[in-house]
């Protein structure tokens, strides 16, 4: 029960800070990771340490490549690592799956809203008809040319709540 309280608390705080300032704070993620390791090690000994370590590494492993490629911030990776350290490998993996689905839906919605549904379809059909690459043709942003971005912590939080509700 204590782990669920910690998890829900960090999710709510991370959602708020990511929306407000586009940052997931170390003051939230790092203590959570420490709490997870201490709790699991104290409660279950060496097997608890292994459980928390595997979850942590899975959380990092799932988002490290998008981070390296510049698609995510370090806070997103640390939040997923904290979720893994708290809840374990299976839970963080299912959270990641839900997160990816939700993140994709948010991304499509933003593209359609930014460019407009009609223009998006028109651009796609023209590129298909002319056998051209449409790389970058649907992406505009106030942040920087050629990119659409949103605080991915929103998707992580919603995906993790889905995993809590529907299993993982």
Buried (B, 14 or more C-beta within 10 A) or exposed (E): EEBEEBBBEBBEBBBEBBEEEBBBBEEBBEEBBEBBBEBBBEEEEEEBBEBBBBBBBBBBBBBBEBBEEEBBBEBBBBBBBBBBBBBBBBBBBBBBBBBBBBBEEBBEEBBBEBBEEEEBEEBEEEBEEEEEEBEEBBBBEEEEEEEBBBBBBBBBBBBBBBBBEEEB
